[in-house]
């Protein structure tokens, strides 16, 4: 797993958390 994909996964997890908190 390269750095770029790790960063993308990290941001996707962060967005997912924010969406859960909103609802």
Secondary structure as the mmCIF struct_conf table of DSSP 4:
data_model
#
loop_
_struct_conf.conf_type_id
_struct_conf.id
_struct_conf.beg_label_comp_id
_struct_conf.beg_label_asym_id
_struct_conf.beg_label_seq_id
_struct_conf.end_label_comp_id
_struct_conf.end_label_asym_id
_struct_conf.end_label_seq_id
HELX_RH_AL_P HELX_RH_AL_P1 UNK A 3 UNK A 22
#
